[in-house]
């Protein structure tokens, strides 16, 4: 992933609303630089997401670029 793939928006883990974020094609979420390198926390968040699965949420609605 190149730096050109970054955008400004909300990080999936820390929920920082105006962070520079990058998309992860493995889990389909957006992460700021600090959270992107914290693999253990990303694993915990993935488990939480599976447990709290909400069928009415669109994929990627929880994070991503500001539109």
BELVENGI-V670348 format. One record per helix or strand of 2 or more residues. SS is the DSSP state (H for helix, E for strand). FROM is the first residue (numbers start at 1). LEN is the number of residues. If there is no record, write none. Layout:
ss=SS from=FROM len=LEN
ss=SS from=FROM len=LEN
This chain:
ss=H from=3 len=3
ss=E from=6 len=5
ss=E from=19 len=6
ss=E from=29 len=4
ss=H from=33 len=4
ss=H from=39 len=13
ss=E from=64 len=2
